Amino acid sequence: MKSVRLALLGCGTVGEGVVRLLRQNSAMFERKLGVPLELAGVADRSLKPIPALGIDKGLITRDAAALIGRGDIDIVVELFGGYEPARTLILQALAAGKDVVTANKALLAAHGGEIFRAAVKASLAVGFEASVGGGVPIIRTLREALAGDRQRAVYGIVNGTCNSILSMMTDGGAEFADALKQAQRDGLAEADPTVDIEGHDAAHKLCLLVTLAFGVLLEPAQIHTEGISRLTLADIDYARELGYTIKLLAIAKDDDGAIEARVHPTMIPARHLLAGVAGAFNAIYIHGEALGSSMYFGQGAGQMPTATAVMADILEIARHRLAGARGGAHALGYPVAHLKRARVKPMDDVICEYYLRFDARDQPGVLGAIASILGRNGISIVSVIQKGRGVETTVPVIMRTHEAREKNLKRALATIGRLKMVERPPVFIRIEERL
Ligand SMILES: NC(=O)c1ccc[n+]([C@@H]2O[C@H](COP(=O)([O-])OP(=O)(O)OC[C@H]3O[C@@H](n4cnc5c(N)ncnc54)[C@H](OP(=O)(O)O)[C@@H]3O)[C@@H](O)[C@H]2O)c1
């Protein structure tokens, strides 16, 4: 091979970052590979020539399928995003003998099985480092650096939008709606932020992390997913008073085959390393049986950080091609045929400690009534804070519980919510004390 030739599908935020790296570092890439890495074509519906980046008219096409089909293309880099036509184009690329690099977590979470099977069948690679953690190299770390250990738990701050909003609430005292607007102004949240703030993006990423960590296949629908849109500043402040910070965590645990996988706001001890991960940064904290705990931290999104992860996949695949090696049989850390379908523990069976908030009338017997219902459901209380006595007619009662089964907690909260002296539905937030 005299060069390795790339087809880029999508020259938006990340795609343009890839082109910048190709241009800035072309001499270094050639030294690393021994041959030049060349951009052979860019498919994009709205791209205009960018002379400063070497994207001239002749390089641009609207016909992605024709670009993929060209005989001079070695690697197809899919950065359109979304499900279609990305899925069809990736399958076409593999069928045409091209390796693929993608950053598309939503697509891989929903159709990864089909895509990785097609890659194995064609003895081709699918690189997807940029799909989780942006510039944080967590895919390779789980697949290669940690391959010798049995992973027991993964805790990820994997959505920069949510983490930025939570930081603005925690450190700047903003209410959720104001923090979201600020994140939108700062370019950290989309105009329609639903996929991020309701936790779906984190769930897509958790699917991939679970496969790499535990060797099982999950679909997003199997993951209990709650976002941050119902969090209040009051709960963030009470959490702080109790010594906790609230983060949107993507959590997975493997208890000898019993898999937990959930995304939800979580209270973690304020002294924990993950609690200090602020703004748009991402971090993935992993507990391995032999290694113990390790954490991987960095820029979770953005043009150049994400482009570095895409580039790392391109270089790895190019090296393989140049060495005459083929295949991505172990892209997920296991032969695809060895991956199992996971049965995820129902939330009713999950055992956690809980933060509870009741907005109750300030009258005698309230605490006793609540505590007795909790007790009857097997839930014991660690601490209680009652706010504003004698000033308001309704006062928040804050409790922290010992470990309890979620089914029992929900039953107790339903009963408490029916008490006349409790004004609004009780609020609960799960606590991860020993992560
Ligand atoms: N941005 C990040 O920080 C980040 C981080 C990690 C992973 N990712 C992933 O990287 C991928 C790309 O994200 P991005 O932020 O670069 O997206 P983007 O800025 O929207 O770029 C996508 C580009 O592809 C074009 N495109 C999309 N569908 C097309 C189609 N069917 N035909 C022709 N052109 C099409 C878009 O054109 P239009 O503008 O006309 O739509 C746009 O120019 C996504 O899978 C995303 O989840 C992004």
The ligand as an SDF file (V2000), in Angstrom:
LIG
                    3D

 48 52  0  0  0  0  0  0  0  0999 V2000
  -19.9520   16.5800   18.9850 N   0  0  0  0  0  0  0  0  0  0  0  0
  -19.3440   15.8590   19.9270 C   0  0  0  0  0  0  0  0  0  0  0  0
  -18.7220   16.4030   20.8320 O   0  0  0  0  0  0  0  0  0  0  0  0
  -19.4240   14.3600   19.8840 C   0  0  0  0  0  0  0  0  0  0  0  0
  -18.7930   13.6160   20.9040 C   0  0  0  0  0  0  0  0  0  0  0  0
  -18.8140   12.2180   20.8460 C   0  0  0  0  0  0  0  0  0  0  0  0
  -19.4750   11.5950   19.8200 C   0  0  0  0  0  0  0  0  0  0  0  0
  -20.1200   12.3370   18.8630 N   0  0  0  0  0  0  0  0  0  0  0  0
  -20.8050   11.6270   17.7880 C   0  0  0  0  0  0  0  0  0  0  0  0
  -20.1700   11.9550   16.5710 O   0  0  0  0  0  0  0  0  0  0  0  0
  -21.1340   11.9090   15.5040 C   0  0  0  0  0  0  0  0  0  0  0  0
  -21.0960   13.2460   14.7700 C   0  0  0  0  0  0  0  0  0  0  0  0
  -21.4280   14.2750   15.6690 O   0  0  0  0  0  0  0  0  0  0  0  0
  -21.2210   15.8200   15.3170 P   0  0  0  0  0  0  0  0  0  0  0  0
  -21.3780   16.5590   16.5920 O   0  0  0  0  0  0  0  0  0  0  0  0
  -19.9910   16.0120   14.5140 O   0  0  0  0  0  0  0  0  0  0  0  0
  -22.5120   16.0650   14.4010 O   0  0  0  0  0  0  0  0  0  0  0  0
  -22.7900   17.2960   13.4030 P   0  0  0  0  0  0  0  0  0  0  0  0
  -21.9920   18.4820   13.8330 O   0  0  0  0  0  0  0  0  0  0  0  0
  -24.2480   17.4100   13.2730 O   0  0  0  0  0  0  0  0  0  0  0  0
  -22.1500   16.7810   12.0250 O   0  0  0  0  0  0  0  0  0  0  0  0
  -22.7610   15.8510   11.1890 C   0  0  0  0  0  0  0  0  0  0  0  0
  -22.5270   16.2810    9.7580 C   0  0  0  0  0  0  0  0  0  0  0  0
  -22.9970   15.2560    8.8900 O   0  0  0  0  0  0  0  0  0  0  0  0
  -23.9480   15.8160    7.9940 C   0  0  0  0  0  0  0  0  0  0  0  0
  -24.9700   14.7990    7.7440 N   0  0  0  0  0  0  0  0  0  0  0  0
  -25.7410   14.1730    8.6640 C   0  0  0  0  0  0  0  0  0  0  0  0
  -26.5420   13.2830    8.0610 N   0  0  0  0  0  0  0  0  0  0  0  0
  -26.2720   13.3640    6.7290 C   0  0  0  0  0  0  0  0  0  0  0  0
  -26.8010   12.7000    5.5910 C   0  0  0  0  0  0  0  0  0  0  0  0
  -27.7710   11.7920    5.7020 N   0  0  0  0  0  0  0  0  0  0  0  0
  -26.3020   13.0190    4.3770 N   0  0  0  0  0  0  0  0  0  0  0  0
  -25.3360   13.9680    4.2650 C   0  0  0  0  0  0  0  0  0  0  0  0
  -24.8010   14.6280    5.3010 N   0  0  0  0  0  0  0  0  0  0  0  0
  -25.2750   14.3340    6.5320 C   0  0  0  0  0  0  0  0  0  0  0  0
  -24.5250   17.0000    8.7230 C   0  0  0  0  0  0  0  0  0  0  0  0
  -25.1140   17.8910    7.8110 O   0  0  0  0  0  0  0  0  0  0  0  0
  -26.2700   18.9120    8.3820 P   0  0  0  0  0  0  0  0  0  0  0  0
  -25.5510   19.9120    9.1920 O   0  0  0  0  0  0  0  0  0  0  0  0
  -26.8750   19.4680    7.1400 O   0  0  0  0  0  0  0  0  0  0  0  0
  -27.2250   18.0960    9.1840 O   0  0  0  0  0  0  0  0  0  0  0  0
  -23.2880   17.5630    9.4070 C   0  0  0  0  0  0  0  0  0  0  0  0
  -22.5120   18.3460    8.5280 O   0  0  0  0  0  0  0  0  0  0  0  0
  -22.4700   11.5820   16.1650 C   0  0  0  0  0  0  0  0  0  0  0  0
  -22.7210   10.2080   16.0920 O   0  0  0  0  0  0  0  0  0  0  0  0
  -22.2600   12.0060   17.6110 C   0  0  0  0  0  0  0  0  0  0  0  0
  -23.0780   11.2830   18.5130 O   0  0  0  0  0  0  0  0  0  0  0  0
  -20.1090   13.6940   18.8730 C   0  0  0  0  0  0  0  0  0  0  0  0
  1  2  1  0
  2  3  2  0
  2  4  1  0
  4  5  1  0
  4 48  2  0
  5  6  2  0
  6  7  1  0
  7  8  2  0
  8  9  1  0
  8 48  1  0
  9 10  1  0
  9 46  1  0
 10 11  1  0
 11 12  1  0
 11 44  1  0
 12 13  1  0
 13 14  1  0
 14 15  2  0
 14 16  1  0
 14 17  1  0
 17 18  1  0
 18 19  2  0
 18 20  1  0
 18 21  1  0
 21 22  1  0
 22 23  1  0
 23 24  1  0
 23 42  1  0
 24 25  1  0
 25 26  1  0
 25 36  1  0
 26 27  1  0
 26 35  1  0
 27 28  2  0
 28 29  1  0
 29 30  1  0
 29 35  2  0
 30 31  1  0
 30 32  2  0
 32 33  1  0
 33 34  2  0
 34 35  1  0
 36 37  1  0
 36 42  1  0
 37 38  1  0
 38 39  2  0
 38 40  1  0
 38 41  1  0
 42 43  1  0
 44 45  1  0
 44 46  1  0
 46 47  1  0
M  CHG  2   8   1  16  -1
M  END
$$$$
